[in-house]
């Protein structure tokens, strides 16, 4: 919690608010008038200063509910070097920091799969932290429960399961009508396969399964091609659904991923959000 608070503090001053057009009282932006809109929506004072007609949009001040989820698969506990965080720890830090930013902005947050309703303030943040610690987030988003249509759902996982399983999971979420922000979190060794010579790979589940590769360098190119194909499938699926797809490595600054997630939730590019 302390580390997440510090991470949120390190980026909060550089981020713009997560504003949306809606029925609030605060001014958001001017936008060009579109044919067919009621004439009373035109801001005549602003329009008089330019060549065209403009509409004054207001900020949606109704707190938005955001659900957070992190995979509980055994592979998330892995790290390739002692100085690197395990993927689970890196994911928890990012989600807690994101939750901290959201509650500071008056948003409602909850851990998907925990059975909790989105809440506000420090109480909601504590519930997210305890839910992550005690494994209240289910390992399969099939059991996330009934989220409101159009809700924001942040998914953090390595997404290294066979593509057929991941596609079935994403199909279920697409049918539910939620708006997904997907972050694929990998250890640098999973992205580069840096090993040389004869290597024995053990199952992350501890089931005793293993795979011995006589010369890792001989299979590296094929491995990287498989990883690129998986990432391409994830990116294409998200693009078709209008979702966001982000990537992060555990050896890179967490601030980069946090700002990217915030930009995704804001419906902006990273450059527009900072």
For each residue, the residues with C-beta under 8 A, 3 or more apart:
1: 4 5 96 125 129
2: 5 6
3: 6 7 93
4: 1 7 8 93 96 97 99 100 129
5: 1 2 8 9 97 100
6: 2 3 9 10
7: 3 4 10 11 93 94 97 254 255 258
8: 4 5 11 12 97 98 100 101 104 258
9: 5 6 12
10: 6 7 255
11: 7 8 14 15 101 255 258 259 262
12: 8 9 15 101 104
13:
14: 11 259 274
15: 11 12 101 259 262 273 274
16: 19 266 268 272 273 274
17: 105 266
18: 64 102 105 107 262 265 266
19: 16 28 59 60 266
20: 28 59 60 64 267
21: 28 29 57 58 59 60
22: 58 59 60 61 62
23: 58 60 61 62
24: 58 59 60 61 62
25: 58 59 61
26: 58 59 61
27: 56 57 58 59
28: 19 20 21 57 58 59
29: 21 57
30: 43 46 54 55 56 57
31: 54 55 57
32: 52 53 54 55
33: 37 41 42 47 52 53 54 55
34: 37 55
35:
36:
37: 33 34 41 42 55
38: 41
39: 42
40:
41: 33 37 38 55 56
42: 33 37 39 47 53 54 55
43: 30 46 47 54 55 56
44: 47 48
45: 48 49
46: 30 43 49 50 54 56
47: 33 42 43 44 50 52 53 54
48: 44 45
49: 45 46
50: 46 47 54
51:
52: 32 33 47
53: 32 33 42 47
54: 30 31 32 33 42 43 46 47 50
55: 30 31 32 33 34 37 41 42 43
56: 27 30 41 43 46
57: 21 27 28 29 30 31
58: 21 22 23 24 25 26 27 28
59: 19 20 21 22 24 25 26 27 28
60: 19 20 21 22 23 24 64
61: 22 23 24 25 26
62: 22 23 24
63: 106 107 108 120
64: 18 20 60 107 108 152
65: 107 108 109 110 118 148 151 152
66: 102 107 108 109 110 118 151 152 153 154 265
67: 109 110 111 112 118 144 147 151 152 153 154 178
68: 95 98 99 109 110 111 112 128 137 153 154 156
69: 111 112 113 137 141 144 153 154 155 156
70: 76 88 91 92 95 132 137 156 157
71: 76 91 139 155 156 157 158 159
72: 76 88 135 137 138 139
73: 76 139 157 158 161 204
74: 77 204 205 206
75: 78 87 158 160 204
76: 70 71 72 73 86 87 88 91 157 158
77: 74 86 87 88 204
78: 75 86 87 187 204
79: 82 84 85 86 87 187 250
80: 84 187 188 189 190
81: 84 189
82: 79
83:
84: 79 80 81 187 188 250 251
85: 79 89 90 93 250
86: 76 77 78 79 89 90 250
87: 75 76 77 78 79 90 91 158 185 186 187 250
88: 70 72 76 77 91 92
89: 85 86 92 93
90: 85 86 87 93 94 185 248 250 254
91: 70 71 76 87 88 94 95 156 157 185
92: 70 88 89 95 96 132
93: 3 4 7 85 89 90 96 97 254
94: 7 90 91 97 98 156 183 185 248 254 257 258 261
95: 68 70 91 92 98 99 128 132 154 156
96: 1 4 92 93 99 100 125 128 129 132
97: 4 5 7 8 93 94 100 101 254 258
98: 8 68 94 95 101 102 154 258 261 262
99: 4 68 95 96 102 103 109 124 125 128
100: 4 5 8 96 97 103 104 125
101: 8 11 12 15 97 98 104 105 258 262
102: 18 66 98 99 105 107 108 109 265
103: 99 100 106 107 109 120 121 122 124 125
104: 8 12 100 101
105: 17 18 101 102
106: 63 103 120
107: 18 63 64 65 66 102 103 120
108: 63 64 65 66 102 118 119 120 124
109: 65 66 67 68 99 102 103 118 119 120 124 125 128
110: 65 66 67 68 114 116 117 118 119 124 127 128
111: 67 68 69 114 116 127 128 131 132 136 137
112: 67 68 69 137 141 144 145 147 153
113: 69 136 137 138 141 143 144 145
114: 110 111 127 131 136 137
115: 136 145
116: 110 111 119 127 131
117: 110
118: 65 66 67 108 109 110 124
119: 108 109 110 116 123 124 127
120: 63 103 106 107 108 109 123 124
121: 103 124 125
122: 103 125 126
123: 119 120 126 127
124: 99 103 108 109 110 118 119 120 121 127 128
125: 1 96 99 100 103 109 121 122 128 129
126: 122 123 129 130
127: 110 111 114 116 119 123 124 130 131
128: 68 95 96 99 109 110 111 124 125 131 132
129: 1 4 96 125 126 132 133
130: 126 127 133 134 136
131: 111 114 116 127 128 134 136 137
132: 70 92 95 96 111 128 129 135 136 137
133: 129 130
134: 130 131
135: 72 132
136: 111 113 114 115 130 131 132
137: 68 69 70 72 111 112 113 114 131 132
138: 72 113 141 143 144
139: 71 72 73
140: 143 169
141: 69 112 113 138 144 155 169 172 173
142: 169 172
143: 113 138 140
144: 67 69 112 113 138 141 147 153
145: 112 113 115
146: 176
147: 67 112 144 151 153 176 178
148: 65 151 178
149: 176 177 178
150: 177 178 179
151: 65 66 67 147 148 178 179
152: 64 65 66 67 178 179 181 265
153: 66 67 68 69 112 144 147 173 178 179 180 181
154: 66 67 68 69 95 98 180 181 183 261 265
155: 69 71 141 180 181 182 183
156: 68 69 70 71 91 94 95 183 185
157: 70 71 73 76 91 183 184 185
158: 71 73 75 76 87 184 185 186 190
159: 71 166 182 184 230 234
160: 75 186 190 230
161: 73 165 166
162: 165 166
163: 166 167 230 233
164: 167 168
165: 161 162 168 169
166: 159 161 162 163 169 170 234
167: 163 164 170 171 233 237
168: 164 165 171 172
169: 140 141 142 165 166 172 173
170: 166 167 173 174 180 237 241
171: 167 168 174 175
172: 141 142 168 169 175 176
173: 141 153 169 170 176 178 180
174: 170 171 177 241
175: 171 172
176: 146 147 149 172 173
177: 149 150 174
178: 67 147 148 149 150 151 152 153 173
179: 150 151 152 153 242 243
180: 153 154 155 170 173 238 241 243 244
181: 152 153 154 155 243 244 246 261 264 265
182: 155 159 234 238 243 244 245 246
183: 94 154 155 156 157 246 247 248 257 260 261
184: 157 158 159 231 234 245 246 247 248
185: 87 90 91 94 156 157 158 248 249 250 257
186: 87 158 160 190 191 247 248 249 250
187: 78 79 80 84 87 190 191 249 250 251
188: 80 84 191 192 194 249 250 251
189: 80 81 192 193 194 195
190: 80 158 160 186 187 193 227
191: 186 187 188 227 249
192: 188 189 224
193: 189 190 216 219 220 223 224
194: 188 189
195: 189 199 216
196: 216 217
197: 215 216 217
198: 212 213 214 215 216
199: 195 212 213 216
200: 210 211 212 213
201: 210 211 212 213
202: 209 210
203: 206 207 208 209 210
204: 73 74 75 77 78
205: 74 209
206: 74 203
207: 203
208: 203
209: 202 203 205
210: 200 201 202 203
211: 200 201
212: 198 199 200 201
213: 198 199 200 201 216 218 219
214: 198 218
215: 197 198 218 219
216: 193 195 196 197 198 199 213 219 220
217: 196 197 220
218: 213 214 215
219: 193 213 215 216 222 223
220: 193 216 217 223 224
221: 224 225
222: 219 225 226
223: 193 219 220 226 227
224: 192 193 220 221 227 228
225: 221 222 228 229
226: 222 223 229 230
227: 190 191 223 224 230 231
228: 224 225 231 232
229: 225 226 232 233
230: 159 160 163 226 227 233 234
231: 184 227 228 234 235 247
232: 228 229 235 236
233: 163 167 229 230 236 237
234: 159 166 182 184 230 231 237 238 245
235: 231 232 238 239 245
236: 232 233 239 240
237: 167 170 233 234 240 241 243
238: 180 182 234 235 241 243 244 245
239: 235 236 242 243 245
240: 236 237
241: 170 174 180 237 238
242: 179 239
243: 179 180 181 182 237 238 239
244: 180 181 182 238 264
245: 182 184 234 235 238 239
246: 181 182 183 184 257 260 261 264
247: 183 184 186 231
248: 90 94 183 184 185 186 252 254 256 257 260
249: 185 186 187 188 191 252
250: 79 84 85 86 87 90 185 186 187 188
251: 84 187 188
252: 248 249 256 257
253: 256
254: 7 90 93 94 97 248 257 258
255: 7 10 11 258 259
256: 248 252 253 259 260
257: 94 183 185 246 248 252 254 260 261
258: 7 8 11 94 97 98 101 254 255 261 262
259: 11 14 15 255 256 262 263 270 273 274
260: 183 246 248 256 257 263 264 270
261: 94 98 154 181 183 246 257 258 264 265
262: 11 15 18 98 101 258 259 265 266 273
263: 259 260 266 268 269 270 272 273 274
264: 181 244 246 260 261 267
265: 18 66 102 152 154 181 261 262
266: 16 17 18 19 262 263 272 273
267: 20 264
268: 16 263 272 273
269: 263 272 273
270: 259 260 263 273 274
271: 274
272: 16 263 266 268 269
273: 15 16 259 262 263 266 268 269 270
274: 14 15 16 259 263 270 271
